[in-house]
Amino acid sequence: MLYMEKYTLADVGILITTISGAVVLILGALQKSKCSKINFCCFSCDRDPTLKTDPSQMTPRLPSRAPDAIP
């Protein structure tokens, strides 16, 4: 019979956080990639990496206010 260690809730939380962080890093790298064909493990994707935006649909960003200098 196999003996399993007892894990605390903190141990499970750290495991879930670590796995989630790894997935986010991989997805971020794939999103920023300029490749048109991506093969990763069992997944493959053909895409057009060029950004196509209509300037009339974009909302202008206001510049952030710099903090006042302390005299």
C-alpha positions, -999 to +999 in steps of 0.1 A: +000+000+000+013+034-009+018+060+018+009+095+009+022+125+028-003+148+043-002+182+026-013+214+042-035+239+025-005+262+021+014+234+002-014+230-022-017+267-027+020+270-035+017+242-060-013+258-077+004+292-078+036+278-093+017+259-120-005+289-128+026+311-130+043+288-154+012+286-176+009+324-176+046+328-186+042+303-215+011+319-228+027+354-225+057+342-245+034+327-272+013+359-274+044+381-279+059+357-304+061+369-340+059+334-354+031+326-378+031+289-369+034+277-333+038+241-322+039+235-285+036+200-271+003+187-284-010+221-296-004+239-329-016+272-342-014+290-375-019+328-371-013+362-385+009+380-360+005+414-375-015+438-354-044+452-373-062+481-356-083+508-368-071+542-354-106+555-354-116+528-329-088+535-305-093+558-275-065+583-268-045+579-236-039+609-214-003+612-203+001+604-166+008+633-144+044+634-131+047+639-093+055+674-083+091+681-074+097+687-037+116+720-033 
